């Protein structure tokens, strides 16, 4: 899979060089309408493929010793989203006290 990612990166480099030398990023369609140059779609497709291949390699980030699988990365994002706005109970009590000494309806 690493070899496939390397070949895709090389192809992407060649496609990007070809796009840079194009006189226009648009071309004429069969009825004369302007449309994006077909190389632009190929560049986009190769970028997506390269991203998928490198993700599948499970390479670690700079701060990680081992890489995570795509499922593990998805799970980590889900956990962060779930707990992003969570206020721990001790902090909640402080916030209630600061909001006017309310004890949440409980007698002390």
Secondary structure, 3 states (H helix, E strand, C coil): CHHHHHHHHHHHHHHHHHHHCCCCCEEECCCCCEEECHHHHHHHHHHHHHHHHHHHCCCCCCCCCCCCCHHHHHHHHHHHHHHCCCCCHHHHHHHHHHCCCCCCCCCC
